[in-house]
Every structure is written in structure tokens, then in C-alpha cells.
Amino acid sequence: MKFNPCIPGKCTEDGTHCEGCRRTHEEIAETKKLVKELVSFSQKMGYENIDDFSSFIGQSLLKKLHNPI
């Protein structure tokens, strides 16, 4: 399955899938939950360098997906 990001102004909440990005509403909700948890964590830690934290998370995710242990 290919990931499709939300398309601003095209998102819908009817049915099981968004008409803009074509993802399920369940997938969209889970993604929002993950992002919210990462934001909360970075705020709790008081990180001043949020760009570095965001880059680290993205790089770590890619590394884990390409080289699963």
C-alpha cells in the first residue's frame, strides 16, 4: 500500500475513506494520534531544537523500516 498525504481542502469525513487522500478514516486517526503523541513528548521534554528532534524521528523510522531487527 502506498501512503498518500492529506490534500488541504479536499478532505472528507463521509464513508470509510477520505475522498482527498483516499486513506481510511481509521488510518488518518491513528496517524494523527501518533503525531499528537510525538508533539506531547517533545513538549514534555522541553526540546528547543524541534527540527533536530523531528529529523531524528524520521531518520530512525526509516532505519528501522529498512533494517528491521
N, CA, C and O atoms as a GROMACS GRO file, in nm:
protein
  276
    1MET      N    1   0.084  -0.118   0.000
    1MET     CA    2   0.000   0.000   0.000
    1MET      C    3   0.089   0.124   0.000
    1MET      O    4   0.190   0.128   0.070
    2LYS      N    5   0.053   0.223  -0.076
    2LYS     CA    6   0.129   0.347  -0.084
    2LYS      C    7   0.064   0.452   0.005
    2LYS      O    8  -0.058   0.466   0.007
    3PHE      N    9   0.147   0.526   0.080
    3PHE     CA   10   0.098   0.634   0.165
    3PHE      C   11   0.063   0.754   0.079
    3PHE      O   12   0.140   0.792  -0.010
    4ASN      N   13  -0.051   0.813   0.106
    4ASN     CA   14  -0.093   0.937   0.039
    4ASN      C   15  -0.121   1.040   0.147
    4ASN      O   16  -0.208   1.019   0.231
    5PRO      N   17  -0.048   1.152   0.147
    5PRO     CA   18  -0.072   1.254   0.248
    5PRO      C   19  -0.205   1.326   0.223
    5PRO      O   20  -0.259   1.323   0.112
    6CYS      N   21  -0.256   1.390   0.326
    6CYS     CA   22  -0.379   1.466   0.312
    6CYS      C   23  -0.361   1.579   0.211
    6CYS      O   24  -0.252   1.634   0.195
    7ILE      N   25  -0.469   1.610   0.144
    7ILE     CA   26  -0.470   1.720   0.047
    7ILE      C   27  -0.555   1.831   0.107
    7ILE      O   28  -0.677   1.818   0.117
    8PRO      N   29  -0.492   1.941   0.148
    8PRO     CA   30  -0.567   2.050   0.212
    8PRO      C   31  -0.687   2.093   0.127
    8PRO      O   32  -0.676   2.115   0.007
    9GLY      N   33  -0.801   2.104   0.194
    9GLY     CA   34  -0.923   2.149   0.128
    9GLY      C   35  -0.999   2.039   0.056
    9GLY      O   36  -1.108   2.064   0.004
   10LYS      N   37  -0.944   1.920   0.051
   10LYS     CA   38  -1.009   1.809  -0.022
   10LYS      C   39  -1.050   1.695   0.072
   10LYS      O   40  -1.110   1.598   0.027
   11CYS      N   41  -1.020   1.707   0.201
   11CYS     CA   42  -1.050   1.600   0.294
   11CYS      C   43  -1.200   1.590   0.320
   11CYS      O   44  -1.271   1.690   0.326
   12THR      N   45  -1.246   1.466   0.334
   12THR     CA   46  -1.387   1.440   0.365
   12THR      C   47  -1.395   1.343   0.482
   12THR      O   48  -1.300   1.270   0.509
   13GLU      N   49  -1.507   1.343   0.550
   13GLU     CA   50  -1.526   1.254   0.664
   13GLU      C   51  -1.638   1.154   0.641
   13GLU      O   52  -1.666   1.074   0.729
   14ASP      N   53  -1.701   1.157   0.526
   14ASP     CA   54  -1.809   1.064   0.495
   14ASP      C   55  -1.753   0.931   0.450
   14ASP      O   56  -1.642   0.923   0.396
   15GLY      N   57  -1.831   0.825   0.471
   15GLY     CA   58  -1.790   0.693   0.426
   15GLY      C   59  -1.673   0.638   0.506
   15GLY      O   60  -1.648   0.680   0.619
   16THR      N   61  -1.602   0.544   0.445
   16THR     CA   62  -1.490   0.481   0.514
   16THR      C   63  -1.355   0.540   0.475
   16THR      O   64  -1.256   0.523   0.545
   17HIS      N   65  -1.352   0.610   0.361
   17HIS     CA   66  -1.227   0.666   0.309
   17HIS      C   67  -1.242   0.816   0.279
   17HIS      O   68  -1.349   0.862   0.241
   18CYS      N   69  -1.133   0.889   0.298
   18CYS     CA   70  -1.129   1.030   0.262
   18CYS      C   71  -1.125   1.041   0.109
   18CYS      O   72  -1.052   0.967   0.043
   19GLU      N   73  -1.203   1.131   0.054
   19GLU     CA   74  -1.206   1.149  -0.091
   19GLU      C   75  -1.080   1.221  -0.141
   19GLU      O   76  -1.047   1.212  -0.259
   20GLY      N   77  -1.010   1.293  -0.053
   20GLY     CA   78  -0.890   1.365  -0.093
   20GLY      C   79  -0.767   1.276  -0.103
   20GLY      O   80  -0.705   1.266  -0.208
   21CYS      N   81  -0.733   1.211   0.008
   21CYS     CA   82  -0.611   1.130   0.012
   21CYS      C   83  -0.638   0.981  -0.010
   21CYS      O   84  -0.545   0.904  -0.034
   22ARG      N   85  -0.763   0.941  -0.001
   22ARG     CA   86  -0.807   0.803  -0.023
   22ARG      C   87  -0.768   0.708   0.090
   22ARG      O   88  -0.785   0.586   0.078
   23ARG      N   89  -0.716   0.762   0.202
   23ARG     CA   90  -0.684   0.677   0.316
   23ARG      C   91  -0.811   0.652   0.397
   23ARG      O   92  -0.907   0.728   0.390
   24THR      N   93  -0.809   0.542   0.474
   24THR     CA   94  -0.924   0.517   0.560
   24THR      C   95  -0.925   0.620   0.673
   24THR      O   96  -0.821   0.674   0.710
   25HIS      N   97  -1.043   0.645   0.725
   25HIS     CA   98  -1.053   0.739   0.836
   25HIS      C   99  -0.984   0.683   0.960
   25HIS      O  100  -0.935   0.758   1.044
   26GLU      N  101  -0.981   0.550   0.971
   26GLU     CA  102  -0.909   0.486   1.082
   26GLU      C  103  -0.759   0.514   1.071
   26GLU      O  104  -0.695   0.546   1.171
   27GLU      N  105  -0.704   0.502   0.950
   27GLU     CA  106  -0.560   0.529   0.930
   27GLU      C  107  -0.528   0.674   0.961
   27GLU      O  108  -0.427   0.704   1.026
   28ILE      N  109  -0.613   0.764   0.916
   28ILE     CA  110  -0.592   0.907   0.941
   28ILE      C  111  -0.594   0.935   1.090
   28ILE      O  112  -0.510   1.009   1.141
   29ALA      N  113  -0.690   0.876   1.162
   29ALA     CA  114  -0.700   0.896   1.307
   29ALA      C  115  -0.577   0.841   1.378
   29ALA      O  116  -0.525   0.907   1.469
   30GLU      N  117  -0.529   0.724   1.339
   30GLU     CA  118  -0.410   0.666   1.402
   30GLU      C  119  -0.286   0.751   1.376
   30GLU      O  120  -0.203   0.770   1.465
   31THR      N  121  -0.274   0.804   1.254
   31THR     CA  122  -0.160   0.890   1.221
   31THR      C  123  -0.163   1.017   1.304
   31THR      O  124  -0.061   1.060   1.357
   32LYS      N  125  -0.282   1.077   1.316
   32LYS     CA  126  -0.296   1.198   1.398
   32LYS      C  127  -0.260   1.169   1.543
   32LYS      O  128  -0.197   1.252   1.610
   33LYS      N  129  -0.299   1.051   1.593
   33LYS     CA  130  -0.268   1.012   1.730
   33LYS      C  131  -0.117   1.001   1.751
   33LYS      O  132  -0.064   1.049   1.851
   34LEU      N  133  -0.047   0.938   1.655
   34LEU     CA  134   0.099   0.925   1.664
   34LEU      C  135   0.167   1.061   1.665
   34LEU      O  136   0.257   1.086   1.745
   35VAL      N  137   0.123   1.150   1.577
   35VAL     CA  138   0.182   1.284   1.569
   35VAL      C  139   0.156   1.359   1.699
   35VAL      O  140   0.246   1.424   1.753
   36LYS      N  141   0.034   1.350   1.750
   36LYS     CA  142   0.000   1.418   1.875
   36LYS      C  143   0.087   1.368   1.990
   36LYS      O  144   0.131   1.447   2.073
   37GLU      N  145   0.113   1.237   1.994
   37GLU     CA  146   0.198   1.181   2.100
   37GLU      C  147   0.342   1.230   2.087
   37GLU      O  148   0.408   1.258   2.188
   38LEU      N  149   0.392   1.240   1.964
   38LEU     CA  150   0.528   1.292   1.944
   38LEU      C  151   0.538   1.439   1.984
   38LEU      O  152   0.637   1.481   2.043
   39VAL      N  153   0.435   1.517   1.952
   39VAL     CA  154   0.433   1.658   1.990
   39VAL      C  155   0.431   1.670   2.142
   39VAL      O  156   0.506   1.748   2.200
   40SER      N  157   0.344   1.592   2.206
   40SER     CA  158   0.333   1.596   2.352
   40SER      C  159   0.465   1.558   2.418
   40SER      O  160   0.508   1.621   2.515
   41PHE      N  161   0.530   1.454   2.364
   41PHE     CA  162   0.657   1.410   2.420
   41PHE      C  163   0.763   1.520   2.407
   41PHE      O  164   0.835   1.549   2.503
   42SER      N  165   0.773   1.580   2.288
   42SER     CA  166   0.876   1.683   2.269
   42SER      C  167   0.849   1.805   2.357
   42SER      O  168   0.942   1.868   2.405
   43GLN      N  169   0.722   1.838   2.378
   43GLN     CA  170   0.688   1.949   2.467
   43GLN      C  171   0.720   1.914   2.612
   43GLN      O  172   0.771   1.997   2.687
   44LYS      N  173   0.688   1.791   2.651
   44LYS     CA  174   0.718   1.745   2.787
   44LYS      C  175   0.867   1.751   2.816
   44LYS      O  176   0.908   1.789   2.925
   45MET      N  177   0.949   1.715   2.716
   45MET     CA  178   1.094   1.717   2.732
   45MET      C  179   1.149   1.860   2.724
   45MET      O  180   1.261   1.886   2.767
   46GLY      N  181   1.070   1.950   2.670
   46GLY     CA  182   1.112   2.089   2.658
   46GLY      C  183   1.219   2.111   2.552
   46GLY      O  184   1.302   2.201   2.564
   47TYR      N  185   1.215   2.029   2.448
   47TYR     CA  186   1.316   2.043   2.342
   47TYR      C  187   1.307   2.180   2.276
   47TYR      O  188   1.201   2.225   2.234
   48GLU      N  189   1.422   2.246   2.269
   48GLU     CA  190   1.431   2.374   2.200
   48GLU      C  191   1.463   2.354   2.052
   48GLU      O  192   1.434   2.440   1.970
   49ASN      N  193   1.524   2.240   2.019
   49ASN     CA  194   1.567   2.211   1.882
   49ASN      C  195   1.471   2.110   1.818
   49ASN      O  196   1.510   1.997   1.787
   50ILE      N  197   1.346   2.152   1.798
   50ILE     CA  198   1.244   2.061   1.747
   50ILE      C  199   1.273   2.014   1.605
   50ILE      O  200   1.230   1.905   1.566
   51ASP      N  201   1.346   2.094   1.527
   51ASP     CA  202   1.383   2.049   1.393
   51ASP      C  203   1.476   1.928   1.401
   51ASP      O  204   1.462   1.834   1.322
   52ASP      N  205   1.570   1.931   1.495
   52ASP     CA  206   1.661   1.818   1.514
   52ASP      C  207   1.585   1.694   1.562
   52ASP      O  208   1.610   1.582   1.517
   53PHE      N  209   1.491   1.715   1.655
   53PHE     CA  210   1.411   1.603   1.706
   53PHE      C  211   1.328   1.542   1.593
   53PHE      O  212   1.324   1.420   1.578
   54SER      N  213   1.263   1.625   1.513
   54SER     CA  214   1.182   1.575   1.401
   54SER      C  215   1.267   1.498   1.301
   54SER      O  216   1.226   1.392   1.254
   55SER      N  217   1.383   1.550   1.268
   55SER     CA  218   1.474   1.481   1.175
   55SER      C  219   1.517   1.347   1.232
   55SER      O  220   1.521   1.247   1.160
   56PHE      N  221   1.551   1.344   1.361
   56PHE     CA  222   1.592   1.220   1.426
   56PHE      C  223   1.482   1.115   1.419
   56PHE      O  224   1.509   1.000   1.387
   57ILE      N  225   1.359   1.154   1.448
   57ILE     CA  226   1.246   1.062   1.444
   57ILE      C  227   1.229   1.006   1.302
   57ILE      O  228   1.213   0.885   1.285
   58GLY      N  229   1.234   1.092   1.201
   58GLY     CA  230   1.220   1.047   1.062
   58GLY      C  231   1.332   0.953   1.022
   58GLY      O  232   1.306   0.850   0.959
   59GLN      N  233   1.455   0.986   1.058
   59GLN     CA  234   1.570   0.902   1.023
   59GLN      C  235   1.563   0.767   1.096
   59GLN      O  236   1.594   0.663   1.039
   60SER      N  237   1.523   0.771   1.222
   60SER     CA  238   1.511   0.647   1.299
   60SER      C  239   1.403   0.556   1.241
   60SER      O  240   1.421   0.435   1.233
   61LEU      N  241   1.293   0.614   1.202
   61LEU     CA  242   1.184   0.538   1.140
   61LEU      C  243   1.230   0.470   1.013
   61LEU      O  244   1.207   0.350   0.992
   62LEU      N  245   1.296   0.546   0.927
   62LEU     CA  246   1.347   0.489   0.802
   62LEU      C  247   1.448   0.377   0.827
   62LEU      O  248   1.445   0.273   0.761
   63LYS      N  249   1.536   0.399   0.923
   63LYS     CA  250   1.638   0.297   0.954
   63LYS      C  251   1.572   0.168   1.002
   63LYS      O  252   1.610   0.059   0.959
   64LYS      N  253   1.474   0.180   1.089
   64LYS     CA  254   1.404   0.062   1.143
   64LYS      C  255   1.326  -0.010   1.033
   64LYS      O  256   1.320  -0.133   1.031
   65LEU      N  257   1.265   0.066   0.943
   65LEU     CA  258   1.186   0.004   0.836
   65LEU      C  259   1.274  -0.065   0.733
   65LEU      O  260   1.237  -0.169   0.679
   66HIS      N  261   1.391  -0.007   0.706
   66HIS     CA  262   1.483  -0.067   0.607
   66HIS      C  263   1.567  -0.181   0.665
   66HIS      O  264   1.609  -0.271   0.593
   67ASN      N  265   1.590  -0.175   0.796
   67ASN     CA  266   1.674  -0.277   0.863
   67ASN      C  267   1.603  -0.328   0.988
   67ASN      O  268   1.651  -0.303   1.099
   68PRO      N  269   1.491  -0.398   0.973
   68PRO     CA  270   1.421  -0.445   1.094
   68PRO      C  271   1.505  -0.546   1.171
   68PRO      O  272   1.576  -0.629   1.113
   69ILE      N  273   1.494  -0.537   1.301
   69ILE     CA  274   1.571  -0.627   1.388
   69ILE      C  275   1.486  -0.745   1.429
   69ILE      O  276   1.532  -0.833   1.502
   0.00000   0.00000   0.00000
